[in-house]
Amino acid sequence: MPTHLADDPRPTARVTPALTEEGRRALEERMERLRTDVLDPLRPHLIGPERDERDVAEFERALAEIERLQAVIAASVELPTPPTGKRARVAPGALVEIRDASGDKVRVRPVHPEEATIDDERISWDSPLGSALLGAAVGDLLEVPSPRGSWSCEVVRITR
C-alpha cells in the first residue's frame, strides 16, 4: 500500500468513478437490460385493480438501480490505457497475471468497485488483492491479507 497519498496510483475515483471503456459499456448494457427485461414487462402490472405491490417494489428497485448507474456513468472519467513493458507498474485497468505460492496462475484486472462485478477477471482496486497489486511491477512478491491469514503471490505479467 502506498505510504502517502501522492504515491497512491489509484485515481481520485473515491469521488470521481474511473471506468475502463469495457466497464462503461457493460454498465450501459446492464441499464438497457434492466429497462427491457424488468421495467417494460412490469409497466402493465402497475395499474388497475390487479396491481401487485411486489411488482411495484421490483419496478422501483430497477428504476433506482438505473438511476444509480446513470449517475456513476455521468460522473465517471475513462481510465487511460495502462502502460505495459518492462518498467510497467500495475495501474487501474491493467490485466495482471499473478502466480500464487502453489504455482497456480490467475489473471485479474483491478478496476473501480462499480465495475468489479462485470466479469470474473475484474476485481475491485479496494479489495485486498487489488490494493496489493496497484503500483507493483513484474517480479514483485506481494503479501495479500485475507480473513484466513495472508497469502503471497508474484506479479508475472502486466498487459492491458
SULKARA-V857816 format. One record per residue. N is the residue number from 1. RES is the residue in one letter. OMEGA is omega in degrees with one decimal (NA if undefined). D_FIRST is the distance of its C-alpha to the first C-alpha in Angstrom with 1 decimal. Layout:
# SULKARA-V857816
n:N res:RES omega:OMEGA d_first:D_FIRST
n:N res:RES omega:OMEGA d_first:D_FIRST
This chain:
# SULKARA-V857816
n:1 res:M omega:-179.8 d_first:0.0
n:2 res:P omega:-177.8 d_first:3.8
n:3 res:T omega:174.2 d_first:6.4
n:4 res:H omega:-171.5 d_first:8.8
n:5 res:L omega:-178.0 d_first:10.1
n:6 res:A omega:179.3 d_first:11.9
n:7 res:D omega:-175.5 d_first:9.0
n:8 res:D omega:-177.8 d_first:7.8
n:9 res:P omega:179.3 d_first:9.7
n:10 res:R omega:175.3 d_first:10.8
n:11 res:P omega:-179.2 d_first:14.3
n:12 res:T omega:-174.6 d_first:15.5
n:13 res:A omega:174.9 d_first:16.4
n:14 res:R omega:175.9 d_first:16.0
n:15 res:V omega:-179.8 d_first:19.3
n:16 res:T omega:178.7 d_first:20.5
n:17 res:P omega:176.0 d_first:20.1
n:18 res:A omega:-174.3 d_first:19.4
n:19 res:L omega:170.0 d_first:21.2
n:20 res:T omega:177.9 d_first:22.2
n:21 res:E omega:179.7 d_first:26.0
n:22 res:E omega:179.4 d_first:26.5
n:23 res:G omega:177.4 d_first:24.5
n:24 res:R omega:179.9 d_first:26.7
n:25 res:R omega:-179.6 d_first:29.8
n:26 res:A omega:177.6 d_first:29.0
n:27 res:L omega:175.8 d_first:28.5
n:28 res:E omega:177.2 d_first:31.8
n:29 res:E omega:177.4 d_first:33.4
n:30 res:R omega:177.7 d_first:32.3
n:31 res:M omega:-179.6 d_first:34.0
n:32 res:E omega:176.6 d_first:37.1
n:33 res:R omega:177.2 d_first:37.3
n:34 res:L omega:179.2 d_first:37.1
n:35 res:R omega:-173.3 d_first:40.0
n:36 res:T omega:-175.2 d_first:42.2
n:37 res:D omega:-177.0 d_first:41.5
n:38 res:V omega:-174.6 d_first:41.2
n:39 res:L omega:-176.5 d_first:42.6
n:40 res:D omega:179.2 d_first:45.6
n:41 res:P omega:-178.0 d_first:46.9
n:42 res:L omega:-174.9 d_first:46.6
n:43 res:R omega:-179.0 d_first:48.3
n:44 res:P omega:-176.9 d_first:51.9
n:45 res:H omega:-175.2 d_first:51.1
n:46 res:L omega:-179.0 d_first:50.1
n:47 res:I omega:175.6 d_first:53.6
n:48 res:G omega:-175.7 d_first:56.9
n:49 res:P omega:-179.0 d_first:58.3
n:50 res:E omega:-178.6 d_first:56.2
n:51 res:R omega:179.6 d_first:52.9
n:52 res:D omega:-177.6 d_first:50.3
n:53 res:E omega:175.4 d_first:47.7
n:54 res:R omega:175.9 d_first:45.2
n:55 res:D omega:178.2 d_first:45.6
n:56 res:V omega:179.9 d_first:45.0
n:57 res:A omega:178.5 d_first:41.9
n:58 res:E omega:177.6 d_first:40.6
n:59 res:F omega:-179.6 d_first:41.6
n:60 res:E omega:177.7 d_first:39.8
n:61 res:R omega:-179.8 d_first:36.6
n:62 res:A omega:178.9 d_first:36.6
n:63 res:L omega:178.2 d_first:37.5
n:64 res:A omega:178.0 d_first:34.6
n:65 res:E omega:177.7 d_first:32.2
n:66 res:I omega:179.8 d_first:33.7
n:67 res:E omega:178.5 d_first:33.4
n:68 res:R omega:179.6 d_first:29.7
n:69 res:L omega:176.9 d_first:29.0
n:70 res:Q omega:180.0 d_first:31.2
n:71 res:A omega:178.6 d_first:29.2
n:72 res:V omega:-178.7 d_first:25.9
n:73 res:I omega:-179.3 d_first:27.5
n:74 res:A omega:-177.9 d_first:29.3
n:75 res:A omega:-171.4 d_first:26.3
n:76 res:S omega:170.2 d_first:24.0
n:77 res:V omega:179.1 d_first:23.4
n:78 res:E omega:176.8 d_first:23.4
n:79 res:L omega:174.2 d_first:20.3
n:80 res:P omega:176.7 d_first:21.3
n:81 res:T omega:-178.0 d_first:21.9
n:82 res:P omega:177.6 d_first:18.8
n:83 res:P omega:175.8 d_first:19.6
n:84 res:T omega:179.6 d_first:20.8
n:85 res:G omega:-173.8 d_first:22.1
n:86 res:K omega:-177.9 d_first:21.2
n:87 res:R omega:-176.2 d_first:18.8
n:88 res:A omega:173.3 d_first:17.1
n:89 res:R omega:-179.8 d_first:13.3
n:90 res:V omega:177.4 d_first:12.3
n:91 res:A omega:176.8 d_first:13.0
n:92 res:P omega:179.4 d_first:14.1
n:93 res:G omega:-179.7 d_first:17.4
n:94 res:A omega:173.7 d_first:17.2
n:95 res:L omega:-173.3 d_first:18.8
n:96 res:V omega:173.5 d_first:16.9
n:97 res:E omega:178.7 d_first:18.9
n:98 res:I omega:176.5 d_first:17.3
n:99 res:R omega:179.2 d_first:19.3
n:100 res:D omega:-175.3 d_first:18.9
n:101 res:A omega:179.4 d_first:20.5
n:102 res:S omega:178.6 d_first:23.9
n:103 res:G omega:178.2 d_first:23.9
n:104 res:D omega:178.6 d_first:23.8
n:105 res:K omega:176.8 d_first:22.3
n:106 res:V omega:177.5 d_first:21.1
n:107 res:R omega:179.0 d_first:20.2
n:108 res:V omega:179.2 d_first:17.8
n:109 res:R omega:177.9 d_first:17.0
n:110 res:P omega:-176.9 d_first:14.0
n:111 res:V omega:175.5 d_first:15.9
n:112 res:H omega:-178.0 d_first:16.5
n:113 res:P omega:179.7 d_first:17.2
n:114 res:E omega:-177.3 d_first:20.9
n:115 res:E omega:-170.9 d_first:21.2
n:116 res:A omega:-177.0 d_first:19.5
n:117 res:T omega:-174.2 d_first:22.9
n:118 res:I omega:179.0 d_first:24.9
n:119 res:D omega:-176.0 d_first:24.9
n:120 res:D omega:-178.5 d_first:23.6
n:121 res:E omega:-175.1 d_first:21.5
n:122 res:R omega:175.1 d_first:19.3
n:123 res:I omega:178.1 d_first:16.3
n:124 res:S omega:176.5 d_first:14.6
n:125 res:W omega:175.2 d_first:11.3
n:126 res:D omega:177.9 d_first:10.8
n:127 res:S omega:178.4 d_first:11.7
n:128 res:P omega:179.6 d_first:9.8
n:129 res:L omega:179.3 d_first:10.6
n:130 res:G omega:179.1 d_first:10.0
n:131 res:S omega:-180.0 d_first:6.5
n:132 res:A omega:-176.2 d_first:6.1
n:133 res:L omega:-174.3 d_first:8.6
n:134 res:L omega:-179.5 d_first:7.8
n:135 res:G omega:-179.8 d_first:8.3
n:136 res:A omega:178.8 d_first:9.6
n:137 res:A omega:176.7 d_first:13.3
n:138 res:V omega:-179.5 d_first:16.3
n:139 res:G omega:179.3 d_first:16.7
n:140 res:D omega:173.3 d_first:13.2
n:141 res:L omega:-174.8 d_first:13.1
n:142 res:L omega:171.1 d_first:10.3
n:143 res:E omega:-177.3 d_first:10.5
n:144 res:V omega:179.3 d_first:10.4
n:145 res:P omega:175.2 d_first:11.5
n:146 res:S omega:-179.9 d_first:14.7
n:147 res:P omega:-179.8 d_first:17.8
n:148 res:R omega:-177.3 d_first:19.7
n:149 res:G omega:-176.4 d_first:17.2
n:150 res:S omega:176.0 d_first:14.4
n:151 res:W omega:-176.0 d_first:15.4
n:152 res:S omega:175.5 d_first:14.6
n:153 res:C omega:178.7 d_first:15.0
n:154 res:E omega:174.4 d_first:15.5
n:155 res:V omega:-177.0 d_first:15.1
n:156 res:V omega:-176.8 d_first:18.9
n:157 res:R omega:175.3 d_first:19.5
n:158 res:I omega:176.3 d_first:18.2
n:159 res:T omega:177.7 d_first:21.0
n:160 res:R omega:NA d_first:21.7
